[in-house]
């Protein structure tokens, strides 16, 4: 994986560097082509000035062109150099050639150079000579000539020009049809540094603040190399910093990667060596990597390549190899993250499947419990009604007793159906509550009256204890009554052999607001600590209870908890196995204003409000 990533990054880097080079050549060639005229014998100052103005008006790099010179080769070597004066549009004859133009002057006087200026005619210069493509042994300008099958058309051959990178100045034929008149185009280093090079760098390597690479253009003619442009302000501060790749901007492409180019100091030492055989960037033919005009570097003297411009690229992490290593670690982190997500997904699937299985078991137990709870009163009512029809009942006393039994069984059946319907309504969140002020003492008495028959039939004794003068609470009387009845029914089922139930109503004024506490206590089998967190879940019944003959639906405590919370209170439990349990409903004592706020927060409405009674409907 790291080898593939390294190859991909190296390939992308090489492509970006080559595109940087090609676009630079395209910008310069476009400018020179626009300056060229049609007359091969001479150049008119007015026509050249118009072409310069046209280019400056249409180009985004108008300041790049610093000066334009014209030189016509004569029979004598002392042909004058003419400088175009703008905007007067005339030539100024230079008394002497500027000293910095010595290299260009020497190249123009070379017969091999002027012969090479014709379109499509390559130069052939012996070692040690001065001119276009002049080569010493091992120089970067060295070219290997290969025979190419088929002849190229005239349109495919670039115009041969030159560049003296020490000035910098471009040398191109003044026309497209001859090489007797030459234009010397002096470039502005500041525009190159501040506009052209930054544009190319951002185009192919990205914004300097977010790019993975630091890019620089350096001149290898000094020690340390002179930095003409850099995308980072600190580039070149460390001469030993590792360089990932370098590529000359003019001449035959010669790419050197980090394996042969280790630091900035090594650029000058490596200058002049041709690309390795088999390199994908090695020039397979003289015209590769150019656009319209081929700008060959002008070299002179023994140090023929000491002024070559090169693009230098280094990765911000230190090197491409370091970036690949970092990428490998990132890929490992992503892989482990994916594995973690997969493991979490599997765990969630297992958890949900177990939860679904447990829910299915609870629902089956619920169906079984409801079936038993329904069958018992239905069977009793059916049996009693058959006795009455068959004439078993002989007197009025027996008829009243049988009627009372039918009523009790019908109430039990009604209670069961109502529980199921209330649970379904809670799930749909469509239950409506009628909120009003109620007295706890009256509620306790009504609950005991409604459950008197069941309590008596079960043989239980209820100890009632209600503090006098308890504050009123705001609640739905029927729902709160149902909540207390569920707790008493639960106490009867699991009250054990003691057959005792305590029903207490007290007030706690230590909290704000004050709380009314309604407690239902029994001395039964109790609840294990690990089961306390499950007893308020719908359909839940303890495994010990399921194995016992005590039947139920598993909805009583769940409904009681929901009812208490719907009234603005909550339900708590204290239990010890073998000693019994105590369930307490906590209800806040609210003022009239607080009651209105409770109803408004619940999204309900207040109805029939007068001085004695406030009531409302709370919909959840």
DOPATOR-640058 format. One line per field, with one value per residue (C-alpha): x, y, z; residue number from 0. Coordinates in nm, 3 decimals. Each point is the difference from the previous one (the first is absolute). Example, Ala and Ser with C-alpha at 12.3 -4.5 7.8 and 13.67 -1.06 7.14 Angstrom:
2
x (1.230|0.137)
y (-0.450|0.344)
z (0.780|-0.066)
n (0|1)
REM end
This chain:
620
x (0.000|0.284|0.184|-0.312|-0.060|0.362|-0.024|-0.326|0.142|0.321|-0.196|-0.229|0.299|0.180|-0.312|-0.042|0.362|-0.013|-0.324|0.162|0.285|-0.233|-0.225|0.300|0.121|-0.354|-0.025|0.337|-0.062|-0.343|0.156|0.281|-0.233|-0.213|0.309|0.118|-0.065|-0.029|0.295|0.303|0.240|-0.064|-0.216|-0.191|0.003|-0.361|-0.133|0.198|-0.121|-0.360|0.049|0.156|-0.293|-0.249|0.164|0.019|-0.367|-0.120|0.241|-0.039|0.380|0.046|0.289|0.201|0.147|0.267|0.178|0.000|0.312|0.056|0.317|0.064|0.288|0.222|0.308|0.202|-0.017|-0.048|-0.370|-0.162|-0.252|-0.322|-0.227|-0.369|-0.107|-0.360|-0.236|0.183|0.030|0.357|0.328|0.290|0.341|0.206|0.359|0.123|-0.164|-0.093|0.246|-0.272|-0.080|0.347|-0.122|-0.286|0.229|0.253|-0.277|-0.142|0.340|0.023|-0.076|-0.144|-0.252|-0.128|-0.023|-0.204|-0.247|-0.181|-0.315|0.064|0.377|0.187|0.345|0.310|0.279|0.333|0.129|0.112|-0.180|-0.237|-0.359|-0.334|0.026|0.378|0.123|0.298|0.037|-0.287|-0.191|-0.377|-0.030|0.132|-0.248|-0.015|-0.115|-0.234|-0.145|-0.376|-0.207|-0.186|0.070|-0.157|-0.204|0.121|-0.275|0.120|0.353|0.051|0.176|0.345|0.078|0.218|0.004|0.281|-0.121|0.256|-0.172|-0.267|-0.048|-0.174|0.142|-0.242|-0.012|-0.176|-0.219|-0.134|0.168|0.366|0.286|0.192|-0.175|-0.029|-0.204|0.148|-0.278|0.119|-0.217|-0.077|0.121|-0.245|-0.302|0.137|0.044|-0.320|-0.250|0.091|0.175|-0.263|-0.282|0.163|0.079|-0.358|-0.136|0.189|0.092|-0.291|-0.023|0.322|-0.186|-0.163|0.231|0.186|0.314|0.230|0.103|0.295|0.173|0.376|0.302|0.278|0.270|0.092|0.084|-0.239|-0.241|-0.181|-0.373|-0.196|-0.343|-0.133|-0.351|0.118|0.186|0.240|0.105|0.379|0.068|0.126|0.236|0.003|-0.375|-0.104|-0.114|-0.257|0.050|0.156|-0.065|0.175|-0.240|0.183|0.184|-0.056|-0.204|0.221|-0.196|0.182|-0.190|0.092|0.211|0.260|-0.087|0.030|0.026|0.004|0.380|0.016|-0.185|0.308|0.218|-0.251|-0.048|0.112|-0.075|-0.245|-0.312|0.050|-0.058|-0.353|-0.133|-0.356|0.108|0.307|-0.036|-0.064|0.024|0.133|-0.338|-0.165|-0.142|-0.028|-0.283|0.033|0.341|0.281|0.205|0.340|0.222|0.307|0.314|0.356|0.333|0.089|-0.287|-0.254|-0.293|0.077|-0.301|-0.276|-0.338|-0.149|-0.328|0.064|-0.272|0.007|-0.280|-0.107|0.036|0.364|-0.015|-0.238|0.121|-0.101|-0.336|-0.052|0.083|-0.245|-0.262|0.058|-0.065|-0.311|-0.123|0.063|-0.197|-0.285|0.010|-0.014|-0.281|-0.194|0.061|-0.120|-0.315|-0.058|0.055|-0.238|-0.256|0.027|-0.035|-0.307|-0.150|0.059|-0.137|-0.309|-0.062|0.021|-0.222|-0.251|0.007|-0.052|-0.285|-0.159|0.023|-0.156|-0.281|-0.069|-0.009|-0.233|-0.235|0.003|-0.063|-0.279|-0.159|-0.007|-0.122|-0.280|-0.091|-0.045|-0.274|-0.165|-0.017|-0.138|-0.267|-0.094|-0.026|-0.212|-0.230|-0.051|-0.094|-0.257|-0.143|-0.010|-0.201|0.271|-0.069|-0.296|-0.053|0.065|0.298|0.184|-0.094|0.151|0.317|0.030|-0.065|0.273|0.242|-0.083|0.054|0.340|0.116|-0.125|0.192|0.312|-0.049|-0.064|0.314|0.210|-0.139|0.045|0.363|0.072|-0.177|0.180|0.335|-0.077|-0.104|0.323|0.199|-0.187|0.036|-0.368|-0.110|-0.199|-0.003|-0.254|0.200|-0.169|0.066|-0.066|0.018|0.222|-0.213|-0.305|0.201|0.131|-0.348|-0.143|0.284|-0.059|-0.373|0.053|0.240|-0.179|-0.138|0.341|0.175|-0.256|0.005|0.379|-0.010|0.219|-0.010|0.058|0.145|-0.107|0.202|-0.073|0.135|-0.275|-0.030|0.212|0.041|-0.188|0.186|-0.068|-0.058|-0.245|-0.212|-0.077|0.356|0.152|-0.260|0.093|0.367|-0.060|-0.226|0.275|0.242|-0.254|-0.073|0.374|0.029|-0.284|0.168|0.344|-0.089|0.088|-0.147|-0.012|-0.312|0.074|-0.002|0.088|-0.151|0.145|-0.034|0.241|0.140|0.367|0.061|0.379|0.000|-0.118|-0.276|-0.139|-0.067|-0.296|0.127|-0.247|0.163|-0.124|0.199|-0.009|0.189|0.027|0.272|0.188|0.204|0.365|0.235|0.089|-0.369|-0.088|0.118|-0.230|-0.326|-0.138|0.061|-0.315|-0.072|0.283|-0.061|0.261|0.110|-0.092|-0.351|-0.043|0.068|-0.253|-0.379|-0.039|-0.117|0.019|0.049|0.321|-0.168|-0.108|0.322|0.083|-0.340|0.033|0.335|-0.134|-0.312|0.208|0.229|-0.299|-0.129|0.332|0.130|0.205|-0.004|0.269|0.047|0.187|0.018|0.183|-0.033|-0.204|-0.109|-0.226|-0.021|-0.118|-0.111|-0.038|-0.171|0.149|-0.228|0.100|-0.237|-0.063|-0.162|-0.269|0.258|0.228|-0.287|-0.073|0.371|-0.001|-0.299|0.151|0.332|-0.185|-0.174|-0.347|-0.271|-0.187|-0.375|-0.282|0.220|-0.174|0.086|-0.057|0.128|0.258|0.012|0.171|0.095|0.363|0.077|0.324)
y (0.000|0.242|-0.081|0.073|0.323|0.104|-0.071|0.194|0.301|-0.003|-0.019|0.285|0.209|-0.057|0.090|0.322|0.099|-0.073|0.200|0.289|-0.007|-0.029|0.286|0.224|-0.074|0.060|0.343|0.112|-0.146|0.166|0.336|-0.046|-0.121|0.311|0.219|-0.164|0.177|-0.105|0.178|-0.224|0.276|0.261|0.096|0.327|0.171|0.118|-0.345|-0.158|0.266|-0.068|-0.371|0.069|0.226|-0.259|-0.270|0.222|0.092|-0.363|-0.182|-0.042|0.019|0.334|0.099|-0.310|0.165|0.243|0.092|-0.112|0.009|-0.065|-0.134|-0.071|-0.218|0.176|-0.089|0.149|-0.115|0.355|0.023|0.248|-0.089|0.202|0.061|0.072|0.321|-0.001|0.170|0.213|-0.311|0.040|-0.184|0.131|-0.116|-0.134|0.124|-0.321|-0.322|-0.007|-0.207|-0.241|-0.075|-0.138|-0.358|0.084|0.205|-0.280|-0.249|0.221|0.032|-0.380|-0.128|-0.320|0.208|0.203|-0.313|-0.168|0.287|-0.135|-0.198|-0.367|0.003|-0.133|0.127|-0.205|0.159|-0.143|-0.020|0.322|0.229|0.274|0.011|-0.166|-0.342|0.029|-0.294|-0.102|-0.362|-0.109|0.328|0.028|0.133|-0.322|-0.165|-0.347|0.007|-0.276|-0.072|0.024|-0.190|0.237|0.367|0.263|0.267|0.359|0.091|-0.252|0.141|0.276|0.324|-0.019|0.279|0.045|0.138|0.147|-0.079|0.228|0.318|-0.139|0.066|-0.191|-0.019|-0.084|0.063|0.329|-0.183|-0.349|-0.039|0.086|0.032|0.303|0.242|-0.082|0.137|0.012|0.014|0.097|-0.136|0.160|-0.223|0.161|-0.093|-0.352|-0.029|0.168|-0.094|-0.265|-0.255|0.029|-0.052|-0.314|-0.129|0.044|-0.148|-0.328|-0.033|0.176|0.297|0.060|-0.018|-0.338|-0.166|-0.315|0.131|0.299|0.118|0.217|0.115|0.023|0.097|-0.251|0.255|0.086|-0.175|-0.037|0.013|0.332|-0.024|0.186|-0.095|-0.214|-0.082|0.003|0.281|-0.236|-0.194|-0.034|0.087|-0.353|-0.084|-0.366|-0.037|-0.297|0.074|-0.232|0.097|0.259|0.075|0.249|0.254|0.040|-0.242|-0.373|-0.114|-0.153|-0.114|-0.101|-0.156|-0.030|-0.309|0.210|0.347|-0.008|0.365|0.359|0.008|-0.294|0.184|0.189|-0.311|-0.199|0.262|-0.111|-0.370|-0.145|-0.192|-0.363|-0.243|-0.137|0.297|0.088|0.366|-0.056|0.179|-0.256|0.265|0.357|0.175|-0.169|0.231|0.322|0.212|0.180|0.142|-0.203|0.211|-0.163|0.133|0.203|-0.131|0.126|-0.096|-0.315|0.030|-0.034|-0.072|0.225|0.228|-0.250|0.064|-0.297|-0.067|-0.158|-0.180|-0.134|-0.152|0.194|-0.308|-0.028|-0.231|-0.206|-0.309|0.162|0.095|-0.357|-0.130|0.248|-0.104|-0.363|0.076|0.198|-0.295|-0.230|0.234|0.011|-0.380|-0.042|0.255|-0.196|-0.321|0.173|0.118|-0.352|-0.148|0.257|-0.081|-0.371|0.073|0.215|-0.275|-0.257|0.236|0.084|-0.364|-0.096|0.293|-0.102|-0.359|0.120|0.226|-0.286|-0.214|0.278|0.040|-0.373|0.008|0.299|-0.186|-0.298|0.220|0.197|-0.322|-0.132|0.329|0.008|-0.365|0.012|0.270|-0.121|-0.356|0.125|0.213|-0.286|-0.246|0.234|0.086|-0.371|-0.065|0.278|-0.125|-0.360|0.097|-0.072|0.335|-0.065|0.323|0.370|-0.011|-0.241|0.212|0.309|-0.190|-0.133|0.349|0.144|-0.267|0.085|0.369|-0.062|-0.223|0.252|0.278|-0.213|-0.062|0.367|0.090|-0.234|0.129|0.358|-0.067|-0.140|0.290|0.258|-0.160|0.012|0.366|0.080|-0.158|0.212|0.306|0.083|-0.028|0.297|0.089|0.213|0.201|0.132|0.058|-0.315|-0.100|-0.297|-0.125|-0.025|-0.177|-0.257|-0.070|-0.049|-0.235|-0.214|-0.005|-0.109|-0.275|-0.114|-0.315|-0.104|0.073|-0.196|-0.292|-0.014|0.003|0.310|0.264|0.362|0.244|0.352|0.297|0.348|0.318|0.250|0.325|-0.113|0.265|-0.057|-0.112|0.059|-0.329|-0.209|-0.167|-0.312|-0.050|0.052|-0.235|-0.258|0.044|-0.073|-0.295|-0.151|0.023|-0.163|-0.276|-0.060|-0.020|-0.255|-0.219|0.000|0.075|-0.349|-0.174|0.308|0.127|0.360|0.322|0.348|0.302|0.330|0.361|0.256|0.343|0.093|0.373|-0.015|0.023|0.286|-0.035|-0.222|-0.364|-0.228|-0.358|-0.286|-0.330|-0.356|-0.248|-0.376|-0.269|-0.235|-0.169|0.324|0.074|-0.086|0.297|-0.097|-0.007|0.343|0.176|-0.216|-0.012|0.318|-0.131|-0.102|-0.378|-0.070|-0.266|-0.155|-0.351|-0.118|0.140|-0.154|-0.344|0.059|-0.040|0.379|0.135|0.354|0.214|0.181|0.335|0.106|0.163|0.141|0.173|0.120|0.162|0.167|0.121|0.152|0.180|0.124|0.168|0.181|-0.245|-0.317|-0.353|-0.156|-0.341|-0.137|-0.377|-0.277|-0.363|-0.197|0.310|0.185|0.309|0.360|0.196|0.377|0.251|0.349|0.286|0.371|0.238|0.276|0.341|0.119|0.180|-0.303|-0.224|0.227|-0.021|-0.380|-0.026|0.252|-0.188|-0.323|0.160|-0.032|0.250|0.123|-0.042|0.101|0.217|0.155|0.096|-0.350|-0.234|0.017|-0.272|-0.054|-0.256|-0.103|-0.186|-0.195)
z (0.000|0.088|-0.326|-0.202|0.192|-0.054|-0.374|-0.023|0.185|-0.205|-0.326|0.106|0.106|-0.332|-0.197|0.196|-0.051|-0.374|-0.035|0.188|-0.254|-0.302|0.112|0.060|-0.355|-0.131|0.168|-0.137|-0.346|-0.027|0.078|-0.253|-0.275|0.042|-0.035|-0.321|-0.330|-0.363|-0.167|0.008|-0.116|0.267|0.294|0.006|0.338|-0.035|-0.082|0.282|0.246|-0.101|0.057|0.342|0.098|-0.121|0.208|0.310|-0.039|-0.029|0.231|0.375|0.025|-0.177|0.227|-0.089|-0.312|0.122|-0.326|-0.365|-0.214|-0.371|-0.152|-0.367|-0.097|-0.256|-0.189|0.282|0.357|0.122|-0.088|0.242|0.272|-0.023|0.302|-0.057|0.171|0.119|-0.053|-0.261|-0.219|-0.126|0.037|0.206|-0.115|0.288|-0.006|0.158|0.104|0.371|0.200|0.119|-0.365|-0.072|-0.003|-0.236|-0.223|-0.020|-0.085|-0.277|-0.161|-0.013|-0.348|0.147|0.196|-0.294|-0.212|0.274|0.006|-0.304|0.079|0.050|-0.057|0.302|0.087|-0.003|0.194|0.091|0.355|0.154|-0.241|0.108|-0.114|0.003|0.151|0.035|0.193|0.199|0.097|0.224|-0.023|0.044|-0.352|-0.146|-0.238|-0.141|-0.362|-0.103|-0.338|0.014|-0.254|-0.229|-0.060|0.225|-0.164|0.009|0.246|0.259|0.027|0.260|-0.075|0.153|0.243|0.304|0.352|0.202|0.352|0.166|-0.130|-0.075|-0.371|-0.281|-0.354|-0.280|-0.375|-0.079|-0.254|-0.046|-0.339|0.056|0.245|-0.125|0.238|0.371|0.287|0.349|0.260|0.347|0.281|0.335|0.285|0.243|-0.215|-0.037|0.375|0.116|-0.271|-0.256|0.222|0.280|-0.254|-0.138|0.347|0.119|-0.323|0.029|0.368|0.171|0.232|0.193|0.332|-0.066|-0.253|0.098|-0.171|0.023|-0.347|-0.100|-0.316|0.053|-0.206|0.032|-0.076|0.356|0.322|0.163|-0.298|-0.045|0.073|-0.268|0.143|0.285|0.118|0.362|0.172|0.174|-0.305|-0.027|0.364|0.050|-0.284|0.107|-0.018|-0.208|-0.357|-0.156|-0.365|-0.232|-0.367|-0.229|-0.153|-0.331|-0.221|-0.022|0.304|0.269|0.304|0.314|0.289|0.365|-0.066|-0.187|0.134|0.377|0.103|-0.125|0.010|-0.238|-0.280|-0.120|0.019|-0.201|-0.272|-0.342|0.032|-0.249|0.112|0.080|-0.283|0.006|0.201|-0.103|-0.016|-0.218|-0.332|-0.271|-0.271|-0.018|-0.017|0.300|0.267|-0.200|-0.139|-0.338|0.092|0.152|0.240|0.030|0.279|-0.100|0.163|-0.020|0.145|0.189|0.249|-0.276|0.231|0.295|-0.062|-0.077|0.160|0.175|0.173|0.340|0.195|0.356|0.204|0.307|0.221|-0.101|-0.299|-0.212|0.187|0.331|-0.152|-0.116|0.347|0.149|-0.254|0.092|0.365|-0.095|-0.207|0.295|0.227|-0.252|-0.031|0.375|0.010|-0.262|0.194|0.316|-0.178|-0.132|0.346|0.147|-0.269|0.076|0.372|-0.069|-0.215|0.275|0.264|-0.204|-0.084|0.369|0.089|-0.268|0.128|0.356|-0.109|-0.189|0.314|0.208|-0.249|0.003|0.380|-0.023|-0.232|0.234|0.305|-0.167|-0.119|0.356|0.143|-0.257|0.035|0.379|0.020|-0.319|0.135|0.332|-0.166|-0.233|0.290|0.213|-0.290|-0.077|0.364|-0.014|-0.331|0.120|0.309|0.254|0.164|0.228|0.190|-0.020|0.235|-0.228|-0.302|0.163|0.086|-0.355|-0.139|0.221|-0.125|-0.364|0.070|0.161|-0.284|-0.257|0.177|-0.003|-0.372|-0.060|0.195|-0.214|-0.329|0.115|0.088|-0.345|-0.171|0.214|-0.080|-0.373|0.033|0.183|-0.283|-0.254|0.226|-0.041|0.365|0.138|0.370|0.181|0.254|0.314|0.368|0.202|0.367|0.067|0.292|-0.225|-0.270|0.251|0.130|-0.350|-0.097|0.309|-0.068|-0.361|0.101|0.315|-0.163|-0.144|0.330|0.195|-0.243|0.022|0.383|0.030|0.271|-0.104|0.252|-0.102|0.125|-0.142|0.160|0.081|-0.198|-0.294|-0.273|-0.322|-0.315|-0.369|-0.181|-0.197|0.270|-0.204|-0.121|0.347|0.148|-0.265|0.087|0.370|-0.085|-0.216|0.293|0.239|-0.255|-0.030|0.381|0.016|-0.264|0.159|0.365|0.118|0.304|0.224|-0.178|0.102|-0.203|0.128|-0.174|0.122|-0.118|0.147|-0.087|-0.025|0.041|-0.011|-0.379|-0.222|-0.095|0.277|-0.094|0.070|0.037|-0.049|0.102|-0.056|0.209|0.039|0.196|-0.294|-0.201|-0.088|-0.310|-0.071|-0.049|-0.358|-0.094|0.137|-0.317|-0.215|0.195|-0.162|-0.353|-0.193|0.003|0.246|0.264|0.224|-0.101|0.351|-0.043|-0.345|0.148|0.282|-0.035|0.027|-0.334|-0.137|-0.309|0.096|-0.064|0.348|0.120|-0.345|-0.011|0.360|-0.077|-0.317|0.184|0.282|-0.243|-0.201|0.318|0.043|0.262|0.008|0.140|0.218|0.161|0.301|0.032|0.180|-0.110|0.251|0.195|-0.239|-0.219|0.030|-0.308|0.045|-0.229|0.044|-0.107|0.022|0.176|-0.254|0.030|-0.240|-0.216|0.001|-0.105|-0.298|-0.096|0.023|-0.232|-0.247|-0.013|-0.067|-0.300|0.159|0.076|0.308|0.011|0.240|0.221|0.300|0.356|0.139|-0.270|-0.276|-0.258|-0.331|-0.259|-0.047|-0.321|-0.033)
n (0|1|2|3|4|5|6|7|8|9|10|11|12|13|14|15|16|17|18|19|20|21|22|23|24|25|26|27|28|29|30|31|32|33|34|35|36|37|38|39|40|41|42|43|44|45|46|47|48|49|50|51|52|53|54|55|56|57|58|59|60|61|62|63|64|65|66|67|68|69|70|71|72|73|74|75|76|77|78|79|80|81|82|83|84|85|86|87|88|89|90|91|92|93|94|95|96|97|98|99|100|101|102|103|104|105|106|107|108|109|110|111|112|113|114|115|116|117|118|119|120|121|122|123|124|125|126|127|128|129|130|131|132|133|134|135|136|137|138|139|140|141|142|143|144|145|146|147|148|149|150|151|152|153|154|155|156|157|158|159|160|161|162|163|164|165|166|167|168|169|170|171|172|173|174|175|176|177|178|179|180|181|182|183|184|185|186|187|188|189|190|191|192|193|194|195|196|197|198|199|200|201|202|203|204|205|206|207|208|209|210|211|212|213|214|215|216|217|218|219|220|221|222|223|224|225|226|227|228|229|230|231|232|233|234|235|236|237|238|239|240|241|242|243|244|245|246|247|248|249|250|251|252|253|254|255|256|257|258|259|260|261|262|263|264|265|266|267|268|269|270|271|272|273|274|275|276|277|278|279|280|281|282|283|284|285|286|287|288|289|290|291|292|293|294|295|296|297|298|299|300|301|302|303|304|305|306|307|308|309|310|311|312|313|314|315|316|317|318|319|320|321|322|323|324|325|326|327|328|329|330|331|332|333|334|335|336|337|338|339|340|341|342|343|344|345|346|347|348|349|350|351|352|353|354|355|356|357|358|359|360|361|362|363|364|365|366|367|368|369|370|371|372|373|374|375|376|377|378|379|380|381|382|383|384|385|386|387|388|389|390|391|392|393|394|395|396|397|398|399|400|401|402|403|404|405|406|407|408|409|410|411|412|413|414|415|416|417|418|419|420|421|422|423|424|425|426|427|428|429|430|431|432|433|434|435|436|437|438|439|440|441|442|443|444|445|446|447|448|449|450|451|452|453|454|455|456|457|458|459|460|461|462|463|464|465|466|467|468|469|470|471|472|473|474|475|476|477|478|479|480|481|482|483|484|485|486|487|488|489|490|491|492|493|494|495|496|497|498|499|500|501|502|503|504|505|506|507|508|509|510|511|512|513|514|515|516|517|518|519|520|521|522|523|524|525|526|527|528|529|530|531|532|533|534|535|536|537|538|539|540|541|542|543|544|545|546|547|548|549|550|551|552|553|554|555|556|557|558|559|560|561|562|563|564|565|566|567|568|569|570|571|572|573|574|575|576|577|578|579|580|581|582|583|584|585|586|587|588|589|590|591|592|593|594|595|596|597|598|599|600|601|602|603|604|605|606|607|608|609|610|611|612|613|614|615|616|617|618|619)
REM end
